[in-house]
Amino acid sequence: MDDNRIIRAEPLTAEAFAPWGEVLETTGEPDRIINEGRCGRWHDRARLDVEGRAGISIFRSQKVAMPYAFRLVERHPLGSQAFLPMTEHPFLVIVAPDEGGQPGRPRAFVTEPGQGINLARGAWHGVLTPLADPGLFVVVDRCAEGPNLEEYRWDQDWTVVA
């Protein structure tokens, strides 16, 4: 394993993830109390940014284990993409900066229970990588017709370690 291609997974925080989108979580006090005082609402926590129609889908992915080796990242130029886990299990979030139309050195984050993400339009990211079964997620993204996927494969593996 090439030490230069090892990525140490770090905890997912809003500040660290900001270049790629928003972290969806219930930190702090709710913005509003609704439903006769029984429900806290953390209001407007992510920017849905899609050309065409947005939709809600459900994804089920097989779990992965760390160390986790990958070569593939992708991005969606026509819309943001939110991943909301339907379980309390953590998942791995891999992102990379854009460097002249190609992904740069990736970073990896591990979610805490109750966290989801909203990837900004055009953000390079790894594929869905739950760390436990079932890897069940609600995904809010562009569901309109037409191409909205660009993939990039490195010629060598990157390896994420805990």
DSSP file (Angstrom, degrees, kcal/mol; ACC not computed):
  #  RESIDUE AA STRUCTURE BP1 BP2  ACC     N-H-->O    O-->H-N    N-H-->O    O-->H-N    TCO  KAPPA ALPHA  PHI   PSI    X-CA   Y-CA   Z-CA
    1    1 A M              0   0    0      0, 0.0     2,-0.6     0, 0.0     5,-0.1   0.000 360.0 360.0 360.0 125.5    0.0    0.0    0.0
    2    2 A D    >   -     0   0    0      1,-0.2     3,-2.2   155,-0.1   157,-0.2  -0.620 360.0-149.0 -74.8 116.0    1.5    3.4   -1.1
    3    3 A D  G >  S+     0   0    0     -2,-0.6     3,-1.3     1,-0.3    -1,-0.2   0.780  95.9  62.7 -58.7 -28.1    1.6    5.6    2.0
    4    4 A N  G 3  S+     0   0    0      1,-0.2    -1,-0.3     3,-0.0    -2,-0.1   0.656 102.8  51.0 -70.7 -14.3    1.0    8.7   -0.3
    5    5 A R  G <  S+     0   0    0     -3,-2.2   154,-2.7     2,-0.0     2,-0.5   0.093  84.9 109.4-111.2  21.0   -2.4    7.3   -1.3
    6    6 A I  E <   -a  159   0A   0     -3,-1.3     2,-0.5   152,-0.2   154,-0.2  -0.843  49.0-164.5 -98.9 133.9   -3.7    6.6    2.3
    7    7 A I  E     -a  160   0A   0    152,-3.3   154,-2.6    -2,-0.5     2,-0.6  -0.975  12.4-142.6-118.0 125.1   -6.4    8.9    3.5
    8    8 A R  E     -a  161   0A   0     -2,-0.5   100,-0.4   152,-0.2   154,-0.2  -0.788  23.7-125.5 -89.2 121.2   -7.2    9.0    7.2
    9    9 A A        -     0   0    0    152,-3.1   100,-0.2    -2,-0.6    85,-0.0  -0.409  29.5-165.4 -66.3 139.0  -11.0    9.2    7.8
   10   10 A E  E     -b  109   0A   0     98,-2.1   100,-2.2    -2,-0.1     3,-0.0  -0.843  30.4 -84.4-122.5 159.6  -12.0   12.2   10.0
   11   11 A P  E     -b  110   0A   0      0, 0.0     2,-0.6     0, 0.0   100,-0.2  -0.343  49.1-109.5 -62.7 144.7  -15.2   13.0   11.8
   12   12 A L        +     0   0    0     98,-2.0     2,-0.3     4,-0.1   100,-0.1  -0.664  46.6 169.3 -78.7 120.0  -17.8   14.8    9.6
   13   13 A T     >  -     0   0    0     -2,-0.6     4,-2.1     1,-0.1     5,-0.2  -0.947  43.6-122.3-128.2 153.4  -18.2   18.4   10.7
   14   14 A A  H  > S+     0   0    0     -2,-0.3     4,-1.0     1,-0.2     7,-0.1   0.884 112.3  50.9 -59.3 -39.7  -20.0   21.2    8.9
   15   15 A E  H  4 S+     0   0    0      1,-0.2     3,-0.4     2,-0.2    -1,-0.2   0.935 112.6  43.5 -66.9 -46.8  -16.8   23.3    8.8
   16   16 A A  H  4 S+     0   0    0      1,-0.2    -1,-0.2     2,-0.1    -2,-0.2   0.841 118.5  44.8 -68.3 -32.6  -14.6   20.6    7.3
   17   17 A F  H >X S+     0   0    0     -4,-2.1     3,-2.5     1,-0.2     4,-0.8   0.591  83.2 101.2 -87.3 -11.6  -17.3   19.6    4.8
   18   18 A A  G >< S+     0   0    0     -4,-1.0     3,-0.6    -3,-0.4    -1,-0.2   0.764  71.5  62.3 -50.4 -37.1  -18.3   23.1    3.7
   19   19 A P  G 34 S+     0   0    0      0, 0.0    -1,-0.3     0, 0.0    -2,-0.1   0.732 113.9  36.4 -63.0 -16.9  -16.4   23.2    0.4
   20   20 A W  G <4 S-     0   0    0     -3,-2.5   100,-3.2     1,-0.3     2,-0.3   0.486 125.5 -75.4-113.7  -6.4  -18.5   20.2   -0.9
   21   21 A G  E <<  -H  119   0B   0     -4,-0.8     2,-0.3    -3,-0.6    -1,-0.3  -0.997  64.3 -38.2 148.5-152.9  -21.9   21.0    0.6
   22   22 A E  E     -H  118   0B   0     96,-2.0    96,-2.6    -2,-0.3     2,-0.5  -0.854  36.0-133.5-116.9 147.8  -23.9   20.9    3.9
   23   23 A V  E     -H  117   0B   0     -2,-0.3     2,-0.7    94,-0.2    94,-0.3  -0.864  22.7-144.7 -92.8 130.8  -24.0   18.5    6.8
   24   24 A L  E     +H  116   0B   0     92,-2.8    92,-2.4    -2,-0.5     2,-0.3  -0.875  43.7 127.3-101.1 113.9  -27.6   17.8    7.8
   25   25 A E        -     0   0    0     -2,-0.7     2,-0.5    90,-0.2    90,-0.1  -0.966  63.3-111.8-159.1 168.0  -27.9   17.4   11.5
   26   26 A T        +     0   0    0     -2,-0.3     2,-0.2    88,-0.2    -2,-0.1  -0.467  52.9 154.4-107.9  59.1  -29.8   18.5   14.6
   27   27 A T        +     0   0    0     -2,-0.5    -2,-0.1     2,-0.1     0, 0.0  -0.583  53.4   1.8 -84.8 151.0  -27.1   20.5   16.4
   28   28 A G  S    S-     0   0    0     -2,-0.2     3,-0.1     2,-0.0     0, 0.0  -0.152 111.2 -33.5  69.9-169.5  -28.0   23.3   18.8
   29   29 A E  S    S-     0   0    0      1,-0.1    -2,-0.1     2,-0.0    11,-0.0  -0.530  73.8 -95.2 -82.5 151.1  -31.6   24.2   19.5
   30   30 A P        -     0   0    0      0, 0.0    12,-0.2     0, 0.0    -1,-0.1  -0.269  23.1-131.0 -61.8 153.6  -34.3   24.0   16.8
   31   31 A D  S    S+     0   0    0     10,-1.4     2,-0.3     1,-0.2    11,-0.2   0.807  89.4  15.5 -72.0 -31.5  -35.1   27.1   14.8
   32   32 A R  E     -L   41   0C   0      9,-1.7     9,-3.1     2,-0.0     2,-0.5  -0.986  63.9-140.9-144.2 149.9  -38.8   26.6   15.4
   33   33 A I  E     +L   40   0C   0     -2,-0.3     7,-0.2     7,-0.2     2,-0.2  -0.973  38.3 162.5-110.8 125.9  -41.1   24.7   17.7
   34   34 A I  E  >> +L   39   0C   0      5,-3.2     5,-1.9    -2,-0.5     4,-0.6  -0.665  37.1  58.3-131.6-177.6  -44.2   23.4   15.8
   35   35 A N  T >45S-     0   0    0      1,-0.2     3,-1.5    -2,-0.2    -1,-0.2   0.941 129.9 -46.7  55.9  56.6  -47.0   20.8   16.1
   36   36 A E  T 345S-     0   0    0      1,-0.3    -1,-0.2    -3,-0.1    -2,-0.1   0.815 109.7 -56.5  56.8  34.2  -48.4   22.1   19.4
   37   37 A G  T 345S+     0   0    0      2,-0.2    -1,-0.3    -3,-0.1    -2,-0.2   0.514 119.0 103.7  82.6   5.4  -45.0   22.3   20.9
   38   38 A R  T <<5S+     0   0    0     -3,-1.5     2,-0.4    -4,-0.6    -3,-0.2   0.498  70.7  58.9 -97.1  -4.3  -44.0   18.6   20.3
   39   39 A C  E   < -L   34   0C   0     -5,-1.9    -5,-3.2     2,-0.0     2,-0.4  -0.982  61.8-152.4-136.5 128.8  -41.7   19.1   17.4
   40   40 A G  E     -L   33   0C   0     -2,-0.4     2,-0.5    -7,-0.2    -7,-0.2  -0.817  14.9-156.0 -94.1 137.8  -38.5   21.0   16.8
   41   41 A R  E     -L   32   0C   0     -9,-3.1    -9,-1.7    -2,-0.4   -10,-1.4  -0.963  11.5-160.0-117.7 118.6  -37.7   22.1   13.3
   42   42 A W        -     0   0    0     -2,-0.5     3,-0.4   -12,-0.2     2,-0.2  -0.858  37.5-141.8 -91.0 100.4  -34.2   22.8   12.1
   43   43 A H        -     0   0    0     -2,-1.0    -2,-0.0     1,-0.2     0, 0.0  -0.423  54.3 -13.3 -84.1 136.3  -35.3   24.9    9.2
   44   44 A D        +     0   0    0     -2,-0.2    -1,-0.2     1,-0.1     3,-0.0   0.885  68.9 163.8  52.4  58.9  -33.8   25.1    5.7
   45   45 A R        +     0   0    0     -3,-0.4     2,-0.3     1,-0.1    -1,-0.1   0.525  57.2  35.9 -88.3  -8.1  -30.5   23.3    6.4
   46   46 A A  S    S-     0   0    0    -24,-0.1     2,-0.8    71,-0.0    -1,-0.1  -0.997  73.5-124.0-147.2 150.9  -29.5   22.5    2.8
   47   47 A R        -     0   0    0     -2,-0.3     2,-0.6    71,-0.1   -25,-0.1  -0.841  18.7-151.3 -96.4 111.1  -29.7   24.2   -0.6
   48   48 A L        +     0   0    0     -2,-0.8     2,-0.4    32,-0.1    93,-0.1  -0.744  21.4 177.9 -77.8 121.6  -31.5   22.0   -3.2
   49   49 A D        +     0   0    0     -2,-0.6    31,-1.5     2,-0.1     2,-0.4  -0.817  15.5 144.2-133.3  88.7  -29.9   23.2   -6.5
   50   50 A V  B     -M   79   0D   0     -2,-0.4     2,-0.6    29,-0.3    29,-0.2  -0.961  46.1-134.0-131.9 146.3  -31.1   21.3   -9.5
   51   51 A E  S    S-     0   0    0     27,-2.7    93,-0.3    -2,-0.4     2,-0.2  -0.878  84.7  -5.3 -90.9 125.1  -31.9   22.0  -13.1
   52   52 A G  S    S-     0   0    0     -2,-0.6     2,-0.3    91,-0.1    -2,-0.1  -0.628 119.0  -4.7  90.6-152.5  -35.3   20.4  -13.9
   53   53 A R        -     0   0    0     -2,-0.2    90,-3.0    92,-0.1    91,-0.7  -0.626  57.3-149.8 -88.0 132.1  -37.3   18.3  -11.5
   54   54 A A  E     +I  142   0B   0     -2,-0.3     2,-0.3    88,-0.3    88,-0.2  -0.699  23.2 177.9 -90.8 152.0  -36.0   17.2   -8.0
   55   55 A G  E     -I  141   0B   0     86,-2.8    86,-1.7    -2,-0.3     2,-0.5  -0.917  29.4-116.3-146.7 172.5  -37.2   13.9   -6.6
   56   56 A I  E     +I  140   0B   0     -2,-0.3     2,-0.3    84,-0.2    84,-0.2  -0.972  34.9 172.8-116.8 126.0  -36.9   11.6   -3.7
   57   57 A S  E     -I  139   0B   0     82,-3.0    82,-3.0    -2,-0.5     2,-0.4  -0.801  26.4-130.4-124.0 166.6  -35.4    8.1   -4.2
   58   58 A I  E     -I  138   0B   0     -2,-0.3     2,-0.4    80,-0.2    80,-0.2  -0.990  22.0-167.2-120.7 129.7  -34.4    5.3   -1.9
   59   59 A F  E     -I  137   0B   0     78,-2.7    78,-2.6    -2,-0.4     2,-0.4  -0.902   8.5-166.2-114.4 142.6  -31.0    3.6   -2.2
   60   60 A R  E     +I  136   0B   0     -2,-0.4     2,-0.3    76,-0.2    76,-0.2  -0.982  16.6 179.0-127.0 120.9  -29.8    0.4   -0.7
   61   61 A S  E     -I  135   0B   0     74,-2.5    74,-0.8    -2,-0.4     2,-0.1  -0.904  31.1-109.4-122.6 146.9  -26.1   -0.2   -0.8
   62   62 A Q        -     0   0    0     -2,-0.3    71,-0.0     1,-0.1    70,-0.0  -0.457  43.8-105.5 -70.0 146.6  -23.9   -3.1    0.5
   63   63 A K        -     0   0    0     -2,-0.1     2,-0.3    66,-0.1    68,-0.2  -0.270  29.9-150.9 -70.7 159.1  -21.7   -2.2    3.4
   64   64 A V        -     0   0    0     66,-2.5     2,-0.3    68,-0.0     4,-0.1  -0.826   5.5-140.4-121.7 165.5  -17.9   -1.6    3.1
   65   65 A A        -     0   0    0     -2,-0.3    67,-0.1     2,-0.2    66,-0.0  -0.918  30.4 -83.6-124.9 153.3  -15.2   -2.2    5.6
   66   66 A M  S    S+     0   0    0     -2,-0.3     2,-0.2    65,-0.1    95,-0.1  -0.843 108.0  57.8-101.2 142.7  -12.1   -0.2    6.4
   67   67 A P  S    S-     0   0    0      0, 0.0     2,-0.5     0, 0.0    94,-0.2   0.397  85.3-173.4 -66.6 142.9   -9.5   -0.1    5.2
   68   68 A Y  E     -C  160   0A   0     92,-2.2    92,-3.0    -2,-0.2     2,-0.4  -0.962   9.8-158.3-119.0 119.2  -11.5    0.8    2.1
   69   69 A A  E     +C  159   0A   0     -2,-0.5     2,-0.3    90,-0.2    90,-0.2  -0.798  20.4 163.5 -99.4 138.2   -9.8    1.0   -1.3
   70   70 A F  E     +C  158   0A   0     88,-2.5    88,-2.7    -2,-0.4     3,-0.1  -0.980  30.0 177.6-148.6 159.6  -11.4    2.9   -4.2
   71   71 A R  E     +     0   0A   0     -2,-0.3    83,-2.1    86,-0.2     2,-0.4   0.463  62.2  87.9-129.5 -21.7  -10.6    4.5   -7.5
   72   72 A L  E     +C  153   0A   0     81,-0.2    55,-0.5    79,-0.1     2,-0.3  -0.700  40.8 162.8 -95.8 131.8  -13.9    5.9   -8.7
   73   73 A V  E     -C  152   0A   0     79,-2.4    79,-2.7    -2,-0.4     2,-0.3  -0.915  12.7-171.8-130.7 164.7  -15.4    9.3   -7.9
   74   74 A E  E     -CD 151 125A   0     51,-2.9    51,-2.6    -2,-0.3     2,-0.3  -0.933   8.8-159.2-147.3 168.1  -18.2   11.1   -9.6
   75   75 A R  E     -C  150   0A   0     75,-2.0    75,-2.3    -2,-0.3    49,-0.1  -0.980  15.6-137.2-150.1 161.6  -20.0   14.4   -9.8
   76   76 A H    >   -     0   0    0     47,-0.3    46,-1.9    -2,-0.3     3,-1.2  -0.907  12.9-172.6-124.0 100.4  -23.4   15.7  -10.9
   77   77 A P  T 3  S+     0   0    0      0, 0.0    -1,-0.1     0, 0.0     3,-0.1   0.669  82.4  50.9 -70.1 -15.9  -23.1   19.0  -12.8
   78   78 A L  T 3  S+     0   0    0      1,-0.2   -27,-2.7    70,-0.2     2,-0.3   0.338 115.5   8.9-106.9   8.0  -26.9   19.6  -13.0
   79   79 A G  B <   -M   50   0D   0     -3,-1.2    43,-0.5   -29,-0.2   -29,-0.3  -0.915  65.1-104.7-179.6 153.4  -27.9   19.2   -9.4
   80   80 A S        -     0   0    0    -31,-1.5    62,-0.6    -2,-0.3     2,-0.3  -0.252  32.7-146.9 -71.3 168.7  -27.1   18.8   -5.7
   81   81 A Q  E     -JK 119 141B   0     38,-2.0    38,-3.3    60,-0.2     2,-0.4  -0.924   7.4-161.7-148.5 116.5  -27.5   15.4   -4.1
   82   82 A A  E     -JK 118 140B   0     58,-2.7    58,-1.7    -2,-0.3     2,-0.5  -0.836   1.6-161.1-103.3 136.0  -28.6   14.8   -0.5
   83   83 A F  E     +JK 117 139B   0     34,-2.8    34,-2.1    -2,-0.4    56,-0.2  -0.972   9.9 179.6-117.5 117.9  -28.1   11.5    1.4
   84   84 A L  E     - K   0 138B   0     54,-2.9    54,-3.0    -2,-0.5    32,-0.1  -0.942  23.9-135.4-121.4 106.6  -30.2   10.9    4.5
   85   85 A P  E     - K   0 137B   0      0, 0.0    52,-0.3     0, 0.0    50,-0.1  -0.303   4.1-152.1 -64.8 143.8  -29.6    7.6    6.2
   86   86 A M  S    S+     0   0    0     50,-3.1     2,-0.3    48,-0.1    51,-0.1   0.239  80.9  49.8 -97.7  11.3  -32.6    5.6    7.3
   87   87 A T  S    S-     0   0    0     49,-0.3    27,-0.4     2,-0.2    48,-0.0  -0.834  88.3-114.1-134.6 174.7  -30.7    4.0   10.1
   88   88 A E  S    S+     0   0    0     -2,-0.3    27,-0.1    25,-0.1    -2,-0.0   0.372  77.0 117.9 -90.4   3.2  -28.4    5.3   12.9
   89   89 A H        -     0   0    0     45,-0.2    -2,-0.2     1,-0.1    25,-0.2  -0.404  67.4-113.1 -74.4 147.3  -25.3    3.5   11.4
   90   90 A P        -     0   0    0      0, 0.0    41,-1.9     0, 0.0     2,-0.3  -0.326  29.2-161.4 -72.5 159.6  -22.4    5.6   10.2
   91   91 A F  E     -E  130   0A   0     39,-0.2    20,-2.2    40,-0.1     2,-0.4  -0.967  20.1-112.7-138.3 159.9  -21.3    5.9    6.6
   92   92 A L  E     -EF 129 110A   0     37,-2.8    37,-0.6    -2,-0.3     2,-0.5  -0.753  23.7-161.6 -94.0 133.9  -18.2    7.0    4.8
   93   93 A V  E     - F   0 109A   0     16,-3.1    16,-2.7    -2,-0.4     2,-0.5  -0.972   6.5-171.5-118.7 117.7  -18.2   10.2    2.8
   94   94 A I  E     + F   0 108A   0     -2,-0.5    32,-2.8    14,-0.2     2,-0.3  -0.937  12.4 165.4-111.7 130.0  -15.4   10.7    0.3
   95   95 A V  E     -GF 125 107A   0     12,-2.3    12,-3.0    -2,-0.5    30,-0.2  -0.917  15.6-163.4-137.2 162.4  -15.0   14.0   -1.5
   96   96 A A  E     -G  124   0A   0     28,-1.5    28,-0.7    -2,-0.3     9,-0.1  -0.995  24.8-112.4-147.3 144.0  -12.3   15.7   -3.6
   97   97 A P        -     0   0    0      0, 0.0     7,-3.1     0, 0.0     2,-0.5  -0.393  36.7-109.9 -69.9 154.0  -11.6   19.3   -4.6
   98   98 A D  E     -N  103   0E   0      5,-0.2     2,-0.5    -2,-0.1    25,-0.0  -0.755  33.3-174.7 -84.2 128.3  -11.9   20.1   -8.3
   99   99 A E  E >  S-N  102   0E   0      3,-3.7     3,-0.8    -2,-0.5    -1,-0.0  -0.816  72.6 -37.1-126.3  90.2   -8.5   20.8   -9.9
  100  100 A G  T 3  S-     0   0    0     -2,-0.5    -1,-0.0     1,-0.2    -2,-0.0   0.843 123.7 -42.0  66.2  35.5   -9.0   22.0  -13.4
  101  101 A G  T 3  S+     0   0    0      1,-0.3    -1,-0.2     0, 0.0    -3,-0.1   0.409 126.5  85.6  92.8  -2.4  -11.9   19.7  -14.2
  102  102 A Q  E <  S-N   99   0E   0     -3,-0.8    -3,-3.7    22,-0.0    -1,-0.3  -0.916  85.6 -96.3-126.5 156.5  -10.4   16.6  -12.5
  103  103 A P  E     -N   98   0E   0      0, 0.0    -5,-0.2     0, 0.0     2,-0.1  -0.475  35.4-152.8 -73.3 142.2  -10.6   15.6   -8.8
  104  104 A G        -     0   0    0     -7,-3.1    -5,-0.1     1,-0.2    -6,-0.0  -0.040  54.3 -31.8 -89.9-160.0   -7.6   16.4   -6.5
  105  105 A R  S    S-     0   0    0     -9,-0.1    -1,-0.2     1,-0.1  -100,-0.0  -0.390  74.6-125.5 -61.3 124.8   -6.5   14.6   -3.4
  106  106 A P        -     0   0    0      0, 0.0     2,-0.3     0, 0.0   -10,-0.2  -0.250  17.8-154.6 -71.5 158.9   -9.6   13.0   -1.8
  107  107 A R  E     - F   0  95A   0    -12,-3.0   -12,-2.3  -100,-0.1     2,-0.4  -0.929   8.1-149.2-124.8 154.6  -10.7   13.5    1.8
  108  108 A A  E     - F   0  94A   0   -100,-0.4   -98,-2.1    -2,-0.3     2,-0.3  -0.982  11.1-173.8-130.2 139.9  -12.8   11.1    3.8
  109  109 A F  E     -bF  10  93A   0    -16,-2.7   -16,-3.1    -2,-0.4     2,-0.5  -0.946  14.6-146.0-128.4 148.9  -15.3   11.7    6.6
  110  110 A V  E     -bF  11  92A   0   -100,-2.2   -98,-2.0    -2,-0.3   -18,-0.2  -0.974  23.0-133.5-114.9 129.6  -17.2    9.3    8.9
  111  111 A T        -     0   0    0    -20,-2.2     3,-0.1    -2,-0.5   -98,-0.1  -0.359   8.7-133.7 -77.6 158.6  -20.7   10.4    9.9
  112  112 A E    >   -     0   0    0   -100,-0.1     3,-1.9     1,-0.1   -21,-0.1  -0.681  48.0 -73.2 -97.7 161.1  -22.1   10.3   13.4
  113  113 A P  T 3  S+     0   0    0      0, 0.0   -25,-0.1     0, 0.0    -1,-0.1  -0.320 122.7  24.7 -54.4 136.4  -25.6    8.8   14.1
  114  114 A G  T 3  S+     0   0    0    -27,-0.4     2,-0.4     1,-0.3   -88,-0.2   0.422  94.5 121.5  88.2  -1.1  -28.2   11.3   12.8
  115  115 A Q    <   +     0   0    0     -3,-1.9    -1,-0.3   -90,-0.1     2,-0.3  -0.774  30.7 169.8 -98.1 141.7  -26.0   13.0   10.3
  116  116 A G  E     -H   24   0B   0    -92,-2.4   -92,-2.8    -2,-0.4     2,-0.3  -0.771  20.0-134.3-128.9 179.6  -26.7   13.2    6.6
  117  117 A I  E     -HJ  23  83B   0    -34,-2.1   -34,-2.8   -94,-0.3     2,-0.4  -0.957   8.3-153.1-137.0 156.4  -25.1   15.3    3.8
  118  118 A N  E     -HJ  22  82B   0    -96,-2.6   -96,-2.0    -2,-0.3     2,-0.4  -0.946  21.3-149.6-126.5 109.7  -26.1   17.4    0.9
  119  119 A L  E     -HJ  21  81B   0    -38,-3.3   -38,-2.0    -2,-0.4   -98,-0.3  -0.630  20.6-120.5 -79.1 131.8  -23.4   17.4   -1.9
  120  120 A A    >   -     0   0    0   -100,-3.2     3,-2.1    -2,-0.4   -44,-0.3  -0.291  41.0 -81.0 -67.0 154.6  -23.3   20.7   -3.8
  121  121 A R  T 3  S+     0   0    0      1,-0.3   -41,-0.2   -46,-0.1    -1,-0.2  -0.357 117.9  12.4 -54.3 129.0  -23.8   20.6   -7.6
  122  122 A G  T 3  S+     0   0    0    -46,-1.9     2,-0.3   -43,-0.5    -1,-0.3   0.469  87.9 146.1  82.6   2.2  -20.6   19.6   -9.3
  123  123 A A    <   -     0   0    0     -3,-2.1   -47,-0.3   -47,-0.2    -1,-0.3  -0.583  50.9-124.5 -76.0 128.5  -18.8   18.3   -6.1
  124  124 A W  E     + G   0  96A   0    -28,-0.7   -28,-1.5    -2,-0.3     2,-0.3  -0.548  45.2 163.1 -67.9 133.5  -16.5   15.3   -6.7
  125  125 A H  E     -DG  74  95A   0    -51,-2.6   -51,-2.9    -2,-0.3   -30,-0.3  -0.993  36.7-111.0-152.5 155.4  -17.5   12.5   -4.4
  126  126 A G        -     0   0    0    -32,-2.8   -53,-0.2    -2,-0.3     3,-0.1  -0.249  47.7 -87.6 -76.2 172.9  -17.2    8.8   -3.8
  127  127 A V        -     0   0    0    -55,-0.5   -33,-0.2     1,-0.2    -1,-0.2  -0.285  63.6 -66.4 -76.7 168.7  -20.0    6.3   -4.2
  128  128 A L        -     0   0    0      1,-0.1    -1,-0.2   -35,-0.1   -35,-0.1  -0.369  56.7-179.2 -60.1 125.1  -22.4    5.5   -1.4
  129  129 A T  E     -E   92   0A   0    -37,-0.6   -37,-2.8    -2,-0.1   -66,-0.1  -0.651   4.7-175.6-135.1  76.5  -20.4    3.7    1.3
  130  130 A P  E     -E   91   0A   0      0, 0.0   -66,-2.5     0, 0.0   -39,-0.2  -0.425  19.1-148.9 -67.6 149.0  -22.3    2.6    4.3
  131  131 A L  S    S+     0   0    0    -41,-1.9     2,-0.3   -68,-0.2   -40,-0.1   0.372  78.7  30.6-100.0   2.6  -20.2    1.0    7.1
  132  132 A A  S    S-     0   0    0    -42,-0.3    -1,-0.1   -43,-0.1   -43,-0.1  -0.983  93.3 -72.6-152.6 156.3  -23.0   -1.3    8.3
  133  133 A D  S    S+     0   0    0     -2,-0.3   -71,-0.1     1,-0.1     2,-0.1  -0.732 103.3  46.4 -91.7 148.5  -26.0   -3.2    6.8
  134  134 A P        -     0   0    0      0, 0.0     2,-1.7     0, 0.0   -45,-0.2   0.530  68.0-166.5 -81.9 141.1  -28.6   -2.3    5.9
  135  135 A G  E     +I   61   0B   0    -74,-0.8   -74,-2.5    -5,-0.1     2,-0.5  -0.571  28.4 160.7 -88.0  73.5  -27.2    0.6    3.9
  136  136 A L  E     +I   60   0B   0     -2,-1.7   -50,-3.1   -76,-0.2     2,-0.3  -0.857   9.5 169.2-108.1 126.8  -30.6    2.3    3.4
  137  137 A F  E     -IK  59  85B   0    -78,-2.6   -78,-2.7    -2,-0.5     2,-0.5  -0.981  34.6-135.0-138.5 143.5  -30.8    6.0    2.4
  138  138 A V  E     -IK  58  84B   0    -54,-3.0   -54,-2.9    -2,-0.3     2,-0.5  -0.861  30.5-161.9 -87.5 133.2  -33.3    8.5    1.2
  139  139 A V  E     -IK  57  83B   0    -82,-3.0   -82,-3.0    -2,-0.5     2,-0.6  -0.982  10.7-165.4-123.3 126.6  -31.7   10.5   -1.6
  140  140 A V  E     +IK  56  82B   0    -58,-1.7   -58,-2.7    -2,-0.5     2,-0.3  -0.947  38.8 118.4-110.9 114.3  -33.0   13.9   -2.8
  141  141 A D  E     -IK  55  81B   0    -86,-1.7   -86,-2.8    -2,-0.6     2,-0.3  -0.881  66.0 -46.5-157.9-173.0  -31.6   14.8   -6.1
  142  142 A R  E     +I   54   0B   0    -62,-0.6   -88,-0.3    -2,-0.3   -63,-0.1  -0.518  41.2 173.8 -71.1 127.0  -32.3   15.7   -9.8
  143  143 A C        +     0   0    0    -90,-3.0   -89,-0.2    -2,-0.3    -1,-0.1   0.196  39.1 118.8-118.1  13.0  -34.7   13.2  -11.4
  144  144 A A  S    S-     0   0    0    -91,-0.7   -93,-0.0   -93,-0.3   -89,-0.0  -0.331  71.7 -93.1 -75.0 160.7  -35.1   15.0  -14.7
  145  145 A E  S    S+     0   0    0     -2,-0.1    -1,-0.1     2,-0.0   -92,-0.1  -0.290  81.3  60.0 -68.5 158.5  -34.1   13.4  -18.0
  146  146 A G  S    S-     0   0    0     -2,-0.0     2,-0.2     2,-0.0    -2,-0.0  -0.132  92.5 -47.4 105.2 161.2  -30.7   14.0  -19.5
  147  147 A P        +     0   0    0      0, 0.0     3,-0.0     0, 0.0    -2,-0.0  -0.411  52.4 155.1 -70.4 133.6  -27.1   13.3  -18.5
  148  148 A N        +     0   0    0     -2,-0.2     2,-0.4   -71,-0.1   -70,-0.2  -0.034  46.3  90.0-145.3  32.8  -26.1   14.4  -15.0
  149  149 A L        +     0   0    0    -73,-0.2     2,-0.4   -72,-0.1   -73,-0.2  -0.989  40.2 177.1-140.0 127.5  -23.2   12.1  -14.2
  150  150 A E  E     - C   0  75A   0    -75,-2.3   -75,-2.0    -2,-0.4     2,-0.3  -0.997  16.3-163.5-125.9 125.3  -19.4   12.5  -14.7
  151  151 A E  E     - C   0  74A   0     -2,-0.4     2,-0.4   -77,-0.2   -77,-0.2  -0.793   7.6-168.8-109.5 151.6  -17.1    9.7  -13.5
  152  152 A Y  E     - C   0  73A   0    -79,-2.7   -79,-2.4    -2,-0.3     2,-0.5  -0.994   2.5-165.6-138.2 132.3  -13.4    9.8  -12.9
  153  153 A R  E     - C   0  72A   0     -2,-0.4   -81,-0.2   -81,-0.2     2,-0.1  -0.975  13.0-143.3-120.0 124.1  -11.2    6.7  -12.2
  154  154 A W  E     -     0   0A   0    -83,-2.1     4,-0.1    -2,-0.5    -2,-0.0  -0.450  19.1-126.9 -74.2 157.3   -7.7    7.0  -10.9
  155  155 A D  E    S+     0   0A   0     -2,-0.1     2,-0.3     2,-0.1    -1,-0.1   0.548  93.7  42.3 -84.2  -6.7   -5.1    4.5  -12.2
  156  156 A Q  E    S-     0   0A   0    -85,-0.1    -2,-0.1   -86,-0.1     2,-0.1  -0.964  93.3 -99.4-134.2 153.3   -4.2    3.5   -8.6
  157  157 A D  E     -     0   0A   0     -2,-0.3     2,-0.4   -88,-0.1   -86,-0.2  -0.377  21.0-149.6 -68.5 147.0   -6.2    2.9   -5.5
  158  158 A W  E     - C   0  70A   0    -88,-2.7   -88,-2.5    -2,-0.1     2,-0.5  -0.897  18.6-149.3-101.6 145.6   -6.7    5.4   -2.7
  159  159 A T  E     -aC   6  69A   0   -154,-2.7  -152,-3.3    -2,-0.4     2,-0.5  -0.976   4.5-153.6-124.9 125.8   -7.1    3.7    0.7
  160  160 A V  E     -aC   7  68A   0    -92,-3.0   -92,-2.2    -2,-0.5     2,-0.3  -0.833  16.5-174.2 -96.2 129.6   -9.2    5.1    3.5
  161  161 A V  E      a    8   0A   0   -154,-2.6  -152,-3.1    -2,-0.5    -2,-0.0  -0.872 360.0 360.0-120.2 156.1   -8.2    4.0    7.0
  162  162 A A              0   0    0     -2,-0.3  -154,-0.1  -154,-0.2   -52,-0.0   0.486 360.0 360.0 -70.5 360.0   -9.9    4.7   10.4
